[in-house]
Structures are given as structure tokens and as C-alpha cells.
Amino acid sequence: MPVTSVTTDPEALTMTLVADFPVPVERLWKAFADPRQLERFWGPPGYPATFDTYDLRPGGVCHYWMTSPQGERFHARWDVVEVEEPHRIVVRDSFADAQGEVDTSIPTGRMSLIFEGTPEGSRFTAVSESPTAEALEQVLAMGQAEGMRMAIDQLDTVLQELRAYAQGKGTRTEILDDTYVRITRLIDGPRNLVWRAHHEPELLKKWLLGPDGWQLVECEVGDASRYVWQRGDDETTRFGFEGETLVSEPPHRAVTTERMIGGEGPGTLNDLQLYEEDGATLLTILIEYPSVELRDTILATGMTDGMEASYARLEETVRAE
């Protein structure tokens, strides 16, 4: 992980994050200067950012929100104070309402983003200054330190060309913490077709099959979903999953619940995100499990291998389309 430290200084009223990357400082700067690249990592997993205003010059305003897996939006605003390309950005950092106006119930801080060249590449330092000790305690209690760490740990993916990062590496599973797992797979095809292949039953039945010999015999997609598989003609082997759609933002994000049909207890929360670059689509699924025990049980079933078999078929389906 690129983040090397996250520290707080109660006397200076600061929180400081440091991360190192094997790229020139100009490339690191570009990831922050381009809002479309910034959206890919500025927000912890499950809370991607959307910038609708991005004026990166002194006196400019940047307004964005993070969307939770349940569809809630959390708005924020930067008032730009200094810009020294490619080394420094300083902003007044505020929570905001949906119109981008400052939320005065939470104190505004000051954030300095510093970019430096190193013998190995570049270093990113973020220093967040709070106006009072109480304000620092408030933002730390809201999870600012861990949220920032998880966000910046996603930046290494953005800094690489997509094909160089993922092509030929198959389905990859990363355990983020006790309940979160991230699945990534590059699909050699455009995002709109990958989206369609996830939401049109006739296409789903071509690739969402699991091991050889199984077929998808029931497929319902929409506000509610239902998938049922069976092996060959043997109806006694049937099993399936059902759930609801919580967020649908075609063609780049869908958040759904999933639980086994007839099963007991809570299921999982699946956050599908699609990013296209150079005609290829990075498919990312962030899965939230209700417990570490269920997470480990499901991973032990060979889930990654099963998903790779399906995603290989998905790629063939997209190419055929």
C-alpha cells in the first residue's frame, strides 16, 4: 500500500498523511488536477466522489459529494487558496449542502496537498489543519484519518495505465478489512456493453454460469433481482440468490444486496463500479460481508476461480456484441 503514515498532532491541530508512488511528480499532480481521475480515488471504498464543480485556481471553488452504498450523498466544498503546479494545492476544506454552500455546523479546516519528487518517484503529503482542538476531535471521530488512508491507497491504480495494471492478470481478490473484499477484473471491451451484460437477462444467461455444466435458469434484474442455477437437467441441484437494487447509476455504478434464496441471516452488499480507458473496462466489485466468518467461508469455496470462469465468458460475450 502506498500510504506510509497517518499521524495526528493535537498541539498543532493537524492530521498528516504521507504516501509514496513510483511515478514522476508531474504524473502524481495530474491525478489531482483532473477531476475525472480524482473521482476514481477521492473517497474510501464504497463512497466514490463526484465533482460537479472543479475550478483549480486561487479563488476557485470545487464542489463534490460522496455517495454511500445506500445512495446517501455527503457533500463537501474546497475554496482554493493556493495553486503551485506541480507542487502544492491549498484549500479551505468545508462540509457543504447539496447546493455547494458551506455547512457552518461543522468548522471549516485548511488542507495542504504537497507533491515532491523523490529518487524512487514522488511523495504525496496531505496536511489537514483544524481551527480548534474540538474541531480536530470531531473530524477524527467521523473517521477522517481512516477514510483518507483508504482513499489514497486507491491512487496507485489510477496512476498506472489501465491495461498495464490489469490486463492478463485475471480476477483478483483483495481483503481490505474484516468485512470488505474488493474484486477486480479487466474486461477487454467498452463500459456500456459491460453494463448491458450485467443488466440484460439474455446476455446474463450467456456468461453468469459458474462451473462448466451449470446454467442460469432464472434471471430477473431490476429493482429486485433473482438468479437461479442448476447443473444440467437436474432440478435437485438448483440454488440461487435474490436481492434489491439500492443505487443504479448507468453505466458506471450499481449497488445491490444479495442473499441466498431460503437462507437465514443477513447477506452481502455488492458495489459494482465500471471504469473505461482505451476501450477496456475495469470491473470492480466491493463486497461487504456481515461478518469475518462469512467472508472467510465464502472465500474458501474457491469464489475467485469461479468468478474468473464467468468473467472470461463475460469478455467473450462483450466481444461478440
RASULCOR-V281360 format. One record per backbone hydrogen bond with DSSP energy under -0.5 kcal/mol. NH is the residue of the N-H (numbers start at 0). CO is the residue of the C=O. E is the energy in kcal/mol with one decimal. If there is no record, write none. Layout:
BEGIN
nh = {NH | NH}
co = {CO | CO}
e = {E | E}
END
This chain:
BEGIN
nh = {3 | 4 | 6 | 8 | 12 | 13 | 14 | 15 | 16 | 17 | 18 | 19 | 20 | 22 | 26 | 27 | 28 | 29 | 30 | 31 | 31 | 32 | 33 | 34 | 36 | 37 | 38 | 39 | 40 | 41 | 42 | 46 | 48 | 49 | 51 | 51 | 52 | 54 | 55 | 56 | 58 | 59 | 61 | 62 | 63 | 64 | 65 | 66 | 67 | 67 | 70 | 73 | 74 | 75 | 76 | 77 | 78 | 79 | 79 | 80 | 81 | 83 | 86 | 87 | 88 | 89 | 90 | 91 | 92 | 92 | 93 | 93 | 95 | 96 | 99 | 102 | 103 | 105 | 108 | 109 | 110 | 111 | 112 | 112 | 113 | 113 | 114 | 115 | 117 | 120 | 121 | 122 | 123 | 124 | 125 | 126 | 126 | 127 | 127 | 128 | 128 | 129 | 135 | 136 | 137 | 138 | 139 | 140 | 141 | 142 | 143 | 146 | 147 | 148 | 149 | 150 | 151 | 152 | 153 | 154 | 156 | 157 | 158 | 159 | 159 | 164 | 165 | 166 | 168 | 171 | 173 | 175 | 175 | 176 | 180 | 181 | 182 | 183 | 184 | 186 | 187 | 188 | 192 | 193 | 194 | 195 | 196 | 197 | 197 | 198 | 198 | 199 | 200 | 202 | 203 | 204 | 205 | 206 | 206 | 207 | 208 | 213 | 214 | 216 | 216 | 217 | 219 | 224 | 225 | 226 | 227 | 228 | 229 | 230 | 231 | 231 | 233 | 234 | 236 | 237 | 238 | 240 | 241 | 242 | 244 | 245 | 245 | 246 | 248 | 251 | 252 | 253 | 254 | 255 | 256 | 257 | 258 | 260 | 262 | 267 | 268 | 269 | 269 | 270 | 270 | 271 | 271 | 272 | 273 | 274 | 276 | 279 | 280 | 281 | 282 | 282 | 283 | 283 | 284 | 285 | 286 | 286 | 287 | 287 | 288 | 288 | 294 | 295 | 296 | 297 | 298 | 299 | 300 | 301 | 302 | 305 | 306 | 307 | 308 | 309 | 310 | 311 | 312 | 313 | 314 | 315 | 316 | 317 | 318 | 319 | 320}
co = {17 | 17 | 15 | 13 | 8 | 8 | 127 | 6 | 125 | 4 | 123 | 1 | 121 | 20 | 23 | 23 | 24 | 25 | 26 | 27 | 28 | 28 | 29 | 32 | 33 | 33 | 34 | 36 | 37 | 37 | 40 | 43 | 38 | 64 | 49 | 62 | 62 | 60 | 53 | 54 | 79 | 56 | 77 | 52 | 75 | 49 | 73 | 47 | 65 | 71 | 67 | 65 | 72 | 63 | 93 | 61 | 91 | 59 | 77 | 89 | 89 | 87 | 83 | 83 | 112 | 81 | 110 | 78 | 90 | 108 | 76 | 91 | 74 | 100 | 96 | 94 | 101 | 102 | 92 | 128 | 90 | 126 | 88 | 110 | 111 | 124 | 86 | 122 | 120 | 117 | 20 | 115 | 18 | 113 | 16 | 111 | 124 | 14 | 125 | 109 | 126 | 12 | 131 | 132 | 133 | 134 | 135 | 136 | 137 | 139 | 138 | 142 | 143 | 144 | 145 | 146 | 147 | 148 | 150 | 151 | 153 | 153 | 154 | 155 | 156 | 160 | 161 | 162 | 165 | 183 | 181 | 173 | 179 | 179 | 286 | 173 | 284 | 171 | 282 | 280 | 185 | 186 | 189 | 189 | 190 | 191 | 192 | 193 | 194 | 194 | 195 | 195 | 198 | 199 | 199 | 200 | 202 | 202 | 203 | 203 | 206 | 210 | 229 | 214 | 227 | 227 | 225 | 242 | 219 | 240 | 217 | 238 | 214 | 233 | 212 | 229 | 230 | 232 | 233 | 234 | 228 | 226 | 258 | 224 | 222 | 243 | 254 | 254 | 252 | 248 | 248 | 271 | 246 | 269 | 243 | 267 | 241 | 239 | 259 | 257 | 287 | 255 | 267 | 268 | 285 | 253 | 269 | 283 | 251 | 281 | 279 | 276 | 186 | 274 | 184 | 280 | 272 | 281 | 182 | 270 | 180 | 284 | 268 | 285 | 178 | 286 | 290 | 291 | 292 | 293 | 294 | 295 | 297 | 298 | 297 | 301 | 302 | 303 | 304 | 305 | 306 | 307 | 308 | 309 | 310 | 311 | 312 | 313 | 314 | 315 | 316}
e = {-2.6 | -1.5 | -2.7 | -2.8 | -1.4 | -1.7 | -1.9 | -3.2 | -2.5 | -2.5 | -2.5 | -2.0 | -2.7 | -1.0 | -0.6 | -1.8 | -2.6 | -1.9 | -1.2 | -0.7 | -1.5 | -2.0 | -1.8 | -0.7 | -0.6 | -2.5 | -2.2 | -1.1 | -1.4 | -2.7 | -2.0 | -2.5 | -0.8 | -2.2 | -0.6 | -1.5 | -1.5 | -1.2 | -0.7 | -1.8 | -2.7 | -3.2 | -2.5 | -1.5 | -2.1 | -1.7 | -2.1 | -1.9 | -0.6 | -2.9 | -2.1 | -2.3 | -0.5 | -2.8 | -2.8 | -2.9 | -2.1 | -2.7 | -0.6 | -3.1 | -1.8 | -3.1 | -3.4 | -2.0 | -2.3 | -2.4 | -2.6 | -2.6 | -0.6 | -2.0 | -2.8 | -0.6 | -1.9 | -2.2 | -2.0 | -3.1 | -0.9 | -1.3 | -2.7 | -2.3 | -2.8 | -2.6 | -3.5 | -0.5 | -0.6 | -3.2 | -2.5 | -2.5 | -2.0 | -0.9 | -2.5 | -3.1 | -3.2 | -2.4 | -2.3 | -2.6 | -0.5 | -2.9 | -0.6 | -3.6 | -0.6 | -2.8 | -2.0 | -2.4 | -2.0 | -2.3 | -2.2 | -2.3 | -1.1 | -1.6 | -2.0 | -2.6 | -2.6 | -2.1 | -2.4 | -2.0 | -2.6 | -1.9 | -1.7 | -1.6 | -0.8 | -0.9 | -1.9 | -0.6 | -0.8 | -2.2 | -2.2 | -2.0 | -1.9 | -2.6 | -2.7 | -0.7 | -2.1 | -1.4 | -2.2 | -2.9 | -2.8 | -2.2 | -2.0 | -3.0 | -0.5 | -2.0 | -0.5 | -1.7 | -2.7 | -2.1 | -2.4 | -0.8 | -1.1 | -0.7 | -1.2 | -1.9 | -0.6 | -1.3 | -2.5 | -2.2 | -1.6 | -0.7 | -1.0 | -2.6 | -2.3 | -1.7 | -2.2 | -0.9 | -2.0 | -1.6 | -2.5 | -2.6 | -2.1 | -2.9 | -2.0 | -3.0 | -1.9 | -0.6 | -2.0 | -0.7 | -2.0 | -1.1 | -1.6 | -1.4 | -1.7 | -2.2 | -2.4 | -1.9 | -2.7 | -0.5 | -3.1 | -1.6 | -3.4 | -2.4 | -1.7 | -2.2 | -2.5 | -2.6 | -2.5 | -2.1 | -2.1 | -2.3 | -2.1 | -2.9 | -1.8 | -3.4 | -0.5 | -0.5 | -2.5 | -3.0 | -0.7 | -2.9 | -2.3 | -1.8 | -2.8 | -1.7 | -2.9 | -3.4 | -2.6 | -0.7 | -2.6 | -0.5 | -2.6 | -2.4 | -3.3 | -0.7 | -2.7 | -0.5 | -3.2 | -0.6 | -2.0 | -2.5 | -2.1 | -2.5 | -2.4 | -1.9 | -1.3 | -1.4 | -0.7 | -2.1 | -2.6 | -2.3 | -2.0 | -1.7 | -3.0 | -2.3 | -1.4 | -2.3 | -2.4 | -1.7 | -2.6 | -2.7 | -2.4 | -2.1 | -1.6}
END
